[in-house]
Amino acid sequence: MEEVRIRDDYIRLGQALKLAGLVGSGVDAKIVIQDGQVRVNGQVETQRGKKLVAGDQVEFEGNTFEIMRD
């Protein structure tokens, strides 16, 4: 499982997908999230602005990453 490291208390889902390199832009993130292609902690998430905190796991297209705080 990959890790996405953050410095703040949280990161928004769309930003996390970009940081992980799974989407190329915020527009791409918006589309795949609204289409129900992204899972957060095993549940489909359709809110691009969903706040992710350390320990949250994100799944998209067979890729999984966990949010880690520096």
Beta strands, then each sheet from edge to edge (+ up, - down):
strand 1: 2-6
strand 2: 11-12
strand 3: 38-40
strand 4: 43-44
strand 5: 51-52
strand 6: 57-60
strand 7: 63-69
sheet 1: 1+ 7+ 6- 3+ 4-
sheet 2: 2+ 5-
end
